[in-house]
Amino acid sequence: MRQFATVLSNHPIAKGAMEMKVSVDTNEIAPGTFFHVKTSELLRRPLSVANVEGNVVTFLYKVIGAGTTDLAARRAGDKLDVLGPLGNGFPLQQAGKRVVLVGGGIGVPPLYYTRRMLAAREIETVAILGFDTKASIFYEDAFCELGETIITTVDGTYGEKGFVTGPLAQVDADVLFSCGPEPMLKAVAASHIEERYISIENRMGCGIGACFACVCQAPDGYVKVCSDGPVFRAEEVTL
């Protein structure tokens, strides 16, 4: 589970967003899982899997603090101490005939790899991706290659103005897979789609369920995002 990945590339792809590709030694990585990446002597950060091609894993992350600032300074050839893949991932076997993928900001990346794997199963998908502004948009072309893709921006500088919930209300699908900020997940969890799965992004301590740093409230208590999730049925958690 623990290994030293080799950085292949690391560069900005949009306002505040970085793309890092690393070489890892692993056999199979499920869509929606993550790696816990060591960024200092004491800190690790969970990075969701944006894509997998052979032994090359792509991460997308936002530079917002000391840990991700350290990641942004890594260069090709550097070694990364990583744990993973971790978590349960999206249940592709429950996808039905048509899936709507709803992502917001840095919650978009895991949905790209998920969509690729759904396409490999010949499952129809539509993606709704929300960003703050045009300069923040990434992976639009990659998503469009896989099917219908709707872009929203809060300020209306590109695509549909507003939030992902607007176009989502007009979409017919069997299953919903979503990842993004908590206010968005809360709104999406209340949508009309019958089967709804959400991926929660929380700060984590150990990444393996031992420290209880990433607990999330549930109807009958608490769940640990790192080991019980990060993907849950919408009704399994209380946002």
N, C-alpha and C positions, 0 to 999 in steps of 0.2 A: 504493500500500500504506500509506504514512504519510498521516494526515489528522488534522484537529482535529474531534473529535466534540463535540456540545453536550449537556451534562447536562440531562435533562428532569425527573428525580426521583431521590431518593437517600434511603432511609429503612430502619430496621430492620424485619425481618419475623418474626424469631424470636430466641431467645437466641444472641447472638454472630453473627447473620447479617444482612447488609445486602443490599437490592435496589436496583440502580442501572439506570435506563433512559437511554439516550443516542440521539441522532440521528446516523446515519452516512451516508456516501455510498458505497454499494456495491451491486452488482447481485444477487449470490447468495452466501449463506452456508451452508455445509454443516454438518449436525449433527455436533458433536464437535470443531469447530475453535475457535480462541481468538483473542483480541486481546491484544497486549502493550501495556499501558497505562503511560504515564509517570507516576510518582508523586512524583518529586523531580528535581533537576538531574541526578542520576546513576542513579536506579533506575527500572526498569520492573517490572511485575508481570503475569504471564499470567492473564487472566480468561477462563474458558470461556463459551461462548454458551448462556444459559439459554432464550432465546426470541428470535424474530424476527417482527416484524409490520410489513411495509412497510420503511421505513428506520429503524425503531426496534428497537434491540438491547437485550436485558435481560441484565445480569450479576448474579450473586449471589456474595458474597464474605464471608469471615470476617475480622474485625478482630483481627489477631494480631501486628502489628509496625508499624514506622514507615511503611512504604509504604501498607498498608491503613488505618492511622489517618488518613493524609493523604487517602485516597479518601473515607473516611467524613465528612470535613469539607466535601466538595464540595457545592455547591448548584445548583439549577436555573439554567441560563444560563451556568454555568462551561464553559470549554473544556478538553477532554482531548486530549493528544497520544497518538495510538494508532497501532499498526502492526497491520494485519490486514485480513481474517481470515487466520490462519496455521494450518499443520498439515494433516493429511490427513483427519480426521473418521472417523465410523463408516461402514462400507461397506454402505449400505442395499441395494445390489444383491445382497448375499450373505445377505439376511435370511431367506430361506426362507418358510415359512407361519406360523411362530409364533416370536416372539422374547421372551426373558426379559431384562428390564433390571434390573440390580442396582447400587444406589448406596449410598454411605455418606457421611453428613455433607455437607460442601461438595462432594463428588463427585456429589451428586444433580442439580444444576442442568443439566448438559449432556444428561442423559437425558430431561428434559422436552421440550426441542425435538426431540430424536431421536424420542421417542414420537409427537409430533405429526406428524412427517414420515412415520413408519411408518404411522400411521393414515390419512394421505392416500393411501397406497399400498394401503390396505385389508389391511394385514398385522396379524394378531392379536398382541397383546402382553400380558404380565403384568409388573408392576413390583414389585420388592422393595426397600424403602427402609429403611436402617438409621440410627438416631440414638442419641445418648447417653441422652436423657431427653425427656419430653413437651414441655418448654419449647423444645427445639431443633428441633422438627418444623416444616417449611415445605412449601408446595405440595401438601399432601395432597389437597385438594379438586380442584385442577387435574389431578393425576394420575388421580384417581378418575373424572373426567369422560371419560377416554380408555380406561378398562377396569379390569380387576382390579388392585387395588393392595394390597400387604401391607406393613404398617409394623411394624418391630421397634425396641425400645428396650433398651439394655443393662441399665438398672435396672428394667425392667418397668413403668414408670409409664404406658405407653400401648402398645396393640397387643400383639404377641407379645414375650415377654421373651427376650432373648438376641441372637444375631447373625443376619445375613442368610443365613448358610450353612444354618441350620435349615430354613426354608421352601424354600430353593433345592433342597434334596435331594428335595423332593416335587414339583417342577415338571418337566413334560415340555415341551421346546421344541427347535426346530431349531438356534437360534443364541442366544448370550449376548452382550450388550453390557454392560460394567461400567465404573464409575469410582468411585474412592474412595481411602482410605488404603492404603498398601502392604500391611499385614498382611491386610486384607480382600481385596485383589486377589490376593494369593498363595493364599489359601484358595479363592477363586472360580475361579482359573485351573486348579485341580485338580478342578473339578466334573465331573459326568457328561455335561454338554452337549457334543456333538461339536465344534461350531464355537464358539470362545470368543475374543472380542475385548475387550481391556482398554485403558482410557485412563489413562495415567500422569501424575500431577501432580508436576512437579519445579520447583524454583527455576530460573530461566533468566537468562542474561546478555543476549545479543543477540536471541534469539527467531527467528533465521534460519539457524542452523546453523554460524556462523562461529567461535564462541568456545569450544565444547566444555564449557560450564559445566553442561549438563544431561544428560550422557551416562549411559546405563543399560547395565548388563552384559547381553550376549546370549550365546547358546551358542558363537558363533564370533568373539567380540570385543565391540564396543560399538556402541550405536546412539545417535543424538541425538534426544532426546524432541521438541524443537521442530520439527525439519525431517523426520526419519524418522517421527515420530509426530504427535500424542501417542498415537494409537490403534495398537495392535499385536495381531497374533494372540498368544494366550497363550504359544505355544511359541517365539515369536520373541525373548522377553526372559527374563532370569533375575532373579527377584525375591528 
